[in-house]
């Protein structure tokens, strides 16, 4: 891309920095640099862990209920 002035270039670079800092990064456990900077990384990771635990528990309960409802149920969940 060609920029016609320093102002255009600065605006583009500033926008790229904003986008970069808002984007989750794999090296940061899929947390954005902004969230890491303000100290929210551990809270975000803990929240994700709890949501995953609850989801797995709900799936287990659902699959057990389906298995008990239908004796011929061939589900793959434990």
MARFIDO-377346 format. One record per atom (N, C-alpha, C): residue number from 1; chain; atom name; z, x, y. Coordinates in steps of 0.02 Angstrom, whole numbers, plus 50000, padded with zeros to 5 digits. Atoms other than C-alpha are relative to their C-alpha. Layout:
N
NODE    n  chain  atom     up   east  north
NODE  NUM      A    CA      Z      X      Y
...
//
This chain:
78
NODE    n  chain  atom     up   east  north
NODE    1      A     N  50000  50042  49941
NODE    1      A    CA  50000  50000  50000
NODE    1      A     C  50000  50045  50062
NODE    2      A     N  50005  49962  49937
NODE    2      A    CA  49961  50062  50175
NODE    2      A     C  50040  49964  50053
NODE    3      A     N  49960  50028  49946
NODE    3      A    CA  50082  50036  50317
NODE    3      A     C  49972  50025  50067
NODE    4      A     N  50032  49984  49936
NODE    4      A    CA  50017  50032  50495
NODE    4      A     C  50050  50027  50051
NODE    5      A     N  49950  49976  49952
NODE    5      A    CA  50181  50076  50580
NODE    5      A     C  50064  50019  49963
NODE    6      A     N  49935  49983  50029
NODE    6      A    CA  50351  50151  50548
NODE    6      A     C  50043  49939  49989
NODE    7      A     N  49961  50062  50005
NODE    7      A    CA  50426  49981  50577
NODE    7      A     C  49983  49962  49936
NODE    8      A     N  50021  50033  50062
NODE    8      A    CA  50325  49905  50433
NODE    8      A     C  50028  50037  49939
NODE    9      A     N  49975  49960  50056
NODE    9      A    CA  50372  50048  50318
NODE    9      A     C  50075  49992  49993
NODE   10      A     N  49927  50007  50002
NODE   10      A    CA  50557  50036  50364
NODE   10      A     C  50019  49931  49973
NODE   11      A     N  49986  50068  50024
NODE   11      A    CA  50556  49848  50334
NODE   11      A     C  49988  49996  49924
NODE   12      A     N  50016  50001  50071
NODE   12      A    CA  50474  49872  50163
NODE   12      A     C  50053  50039  49959
NODE   13      A     N  49950  49960  50034
NODE   13      A    CA  50597  50009  50113
NODE   13      A     C  50067  49964  49999
NODE   14      A     N  49937  50038  49996
NODE   14      A    CA  50746  49906  50172
NODE   14      A     C  50000  49942  49950
NODE   15      A     N  50004  50056  50047
NODE   15      A    CA  50686  49757  50070
NODE   15      A     C  50004  50025  49928
NODE   16      A     N  49998  49972  50067
NODE   16      A    CA  50660  49867  49917
NODE   16      A     C  50072  50019  49981
NODE   17      A     N  49930  49982  50012
NODE   17      A    CA  50839  49931  49933
NODE   17      A     C  50042  49938  49985
NODE   18      A     N  49963  50063  50011
NODE   18      A    CA  50908  49754  49945
NODE   18      A     C  49985  49973  49931
NODE   19      A     N  50020  50025  50066
NODE   19      A    CA  50809  49701  49792
NODE   19      A     C  50030  50042  49945
NODE   20      A     N  49973  49954  50049
NODE   20      A    CA  50862  49855  49694
NODE   20      A     C  50074  49988  49989
NODE   21      A     N  49927  50007  50004
NODE   21      A    CA  51046  49829  49733
NODE   21      A     C  50022  49932  49973
NODE   22      A     N  49984  50066  50027
NODE   22      A    CA  51041  49645  49682
NODE   22      A     C  49980  49992  49927
NODE   23      A     N  50028  50006  50067
NODE   23      A    CA  50952  49677  49517
NODE   23      A     C  50048  50030  49949
NODE   24      A     N  49958  49972  50053
NODE   24      A    CA  51058  49697  49360
NODE   24      A     C  49966  50060  49967
NODE   25      A     N  50025  49939  50030
NODE   25      A    CA  51038  49869  49281
NODE   25      A     C  50028  50009  49930
NODE   26      A     N  49978  49990  50068
NODE   26      A    CA  51045  49908  49097
NODE   26      A     C  50054  50054  49996
NODE   27      A     N  49951  49946  50001
NODE   27      A    CA  51141  50068  49131
NODE   27      A     C  50068  49979  50027
NODE   28      A     N  49937  50027  49974
NODE   28      A    CA  51274  49964  49219
NODE   28      A     C  50022  49938  49960
NODE   29      A     N  49984  50057  50043
NODE   29      A    CA  51290  49841  49073
NODE   29      A     C  49974  49935  50028
NODE   30      A     N  50035  50058  49972
NODE   30      A    CA  51170  49721  49158
NODE   30      A     C  50040  49968  50057
NODE   31      A     N  49966  50020  49939
NODE   31      A    CA  51276  49710  49316
NODE   31      A     C  49964  50034  50057
NODE   32      A     N  50036  49972  49942
NODE   32      A    CA  51200  49738  49487
NODE   32      A     C  50043  50054  50034
NODE   33      A     N  49962  49950  49962
NODE   33      A    CA  51248  49890  49592
NODE   33      A     C  50045  49969  50053
NODE   34      A     N  49957  50033  49951
NODE   34      A    CA  51314  49771  49725
NODE   34      A     C  50066  49977  49969
NODE   35      A     N  49939  50025  50033
NODE   35      A    CA  51437  49694  49601
NODE   35      A     C  50045  50058  49980
NODE   36      A     N  49960  49941  50017
NODE   36      A    CA  51492  49866  49542
NODE   36      A     C  50035  50026  50062
NODE   37      A     N  49973  49973  49938
NODE   37      A    CA  51517  49923  49721
NODE   37      A     C  50061  49960  50025
NODE   38      A     N  49943  50041  49976
NODE   38      A    CA  51632  49776  49763
NODE   38      A     C  50054  49993  49947
NODE   39      A     N  49947  50000  50050
NODE   39      A    CA  51730  49802  49602
NODE   39      A     C  50002  49941  49953
NODE   40      A     N  50001  50060  50042
NODE   40      A    CA  51676  49649  49504
NODE   40      A     C  49974  50012  49929
NODE   41      A     N  50032  49987  50065
NODE   41      A    CA  51598  49736  49353
NODE   41      A     C  50045  49979  49941
NODE   42      A     N  49956  50015  50056
NODE   42      A    CA  51749  49722  49238
NODE   42      A     C  50013  49925  49993
NODE   43      A     N  49990  50073  50003
NODE   43      A    CA  51779  49539  49284
NODE   43      A     C  49938  49965  49972
NODE   44      A     N  50062  50029  50025
NODE   44      A    CA  51596  49498  49250
NODE   44      A     C  49994  50012  49925
NODE   45      A     N  50004  49984  50071
NODE   45      A    CA  51599  49587  49082
NODE   45      A     C  50051  49961  49959
NODE   46      A     N  49949  50040  50035
NODE   46      A    CA  51761  49500  49033
NODE   46      A     C  49980  49927  49996
NODE   47      A     N  50024  50069  49999
NODE   47      A    CA  51689  49331  49083
NODE   47      A     C  49945  49990  49948
NODE   48      A     N  50054  50004  50050
NODE   48      A    CA  51534  49363  48976
NODE   48      A     C  50029  50002  49929
NODE   49      A     N  49969  49993  50066
NODE   49      A    CA  51642  49415  48829
NODE   49      A     C  50034  49934  49980
NODE   50      A     N  49966  50064  50013
NODE   50      A    CA  51744  49254  48842
NODE   50      A     C  49950  49945  49986
NODE   51      A     N  50052  50051  50012
NODE   51      A    CA  51588  49145  48855
NODE   51      A     C  49968  50009  49931
NODE   52      A     N  50028  49986  50066
NODE   52      A    CA  51516  49230  48701
NODE   52      A     C  50048  49977  49945
NODE   53      A     N  49951  50021  50050
NODE   53      A    CA  51677  49201  48605
NODE   53      A     C  50002  49924  49993
NODE   54      A     N  49999  50073  50001
NODE   54      A    CA  51680  49017  48653
NODE   54      A     C  49936  49972  49968
NODE   55      A     N  50064  50023  50028
NODE   55      A    CA  51496  48996  48609
NODE   55      A     C  50000  50008  49924
NODE   56      A     N  49998  49988  50073
NODE   56      A    CA  51519  49073  48437
NODE   56      A     C  50048  49952  49966
NODE   57      A     N  49951  50047  50028
NODE   57      A    CA  51672  48964  48406
NODE   57      A     C  49971  49929  49997
NODE   58      A     N  50031  50067  50000
NODE   58      A    CA  51577  48806  48456
NODE   58      A     C  49946  49995  49947
NODE   59      A     N  50051  50000  50052
NODE   59      A    CA  51431  48853  48343
NODE   59      A     C  50031  49994  49931
NODE   60      A     N  49965  50002  50065
NODE   60      A    CA  51550  48882  48199
NODE   60      A     C  50026  49930  49986
NODE   61      A     N  49974  50068  50009
NODE   61      A    CA  51635  48714  48226
NODE   61      A     C  49944  49950  49987
NODE   62      A     N  50058  50044  50009
NODE   62      A    CA  51467  48626  48241
NODE   62      A     C  49972  50007  49929
NODE   63      A     N  50029  49988  50066
NODE   63      A    CA  51399  48706  48082
NODE   63      A     C  50046  49976  49945
NODE   64      A     N  49952  50025  50049
NODE   64      A    CA  51558  48667  47986
NODE   64      A     C  49999  49924  49997
NODE   65      A     N  50003  50073  49998
NODE   65      A    CA  51549  48486  48043
NODE   65      A     C  49936  49975  49967
NODE   66      A     N  50064  50020  50031
NODE   66      A    CA  51366  48474  47991
NODE   66      A     C  50003  50010  49924
NODE   67      A     N  49994  49986  50072
NODE   67      A    CA  51404  48552  47822
NODE   67      A     C  50043  49947  49966
NODE   68      A     N  49955  50050  50029
NODE   68      A    CA  51547  48429  47792
NODE   68      A     C  49969  49931  50001
NODE   69      A     N  50034  50065  49994
NODE   69      A    CA  51437  48282  47845
NODE   69      A     C  49948  49992  49944
NODE   70      A     N  50056  50002  50047
NODE   70      A    CA  51294  48325  47726
NODE   70      A     C  50012  50052  49945
NODE   71      A     N  49987  49953  50053
NODE   71      A    CA  51339  48403  47558
NODE   71      A     C  49938  50041  49980
NODE   72      A     N  50061  49963  50017
NODE   72      A    CA  51157  48455  47532
NODE   72      A     C  49976  50045  50056
NODE   73      A     N  50018  49959  49942
NODE   73      A    CA  51155  48545  47700
NODE   73      A     C  49991  50073  49978
NODE   74      A     N  50016  49931  50019
NODE   74      A    CA  51074  48716  47677
NODE   74      A     C  50005  50047  50060
NODE   75      A     N  49992  49958  49940
NODE   75      A    CA  51138  48796  47839
NODE   75      A     C  50013  50072  49983
NODE   76      A     N  49992  49929  50011
NODE   76      A    CA  51142  48982  47857
NODE   76      A     C  50062  50028  50035
NODE   77      A     N  49941  49977  49965
NODE   77      A    CA  51298  48992  47966
NODE   77      A     C  50060  50002  49953
NODE   78      A     N  49940  49995  50042
NODE   78      A    CA  51464  49043  47890
NODE   78      A     C  50054  49955  50027
//
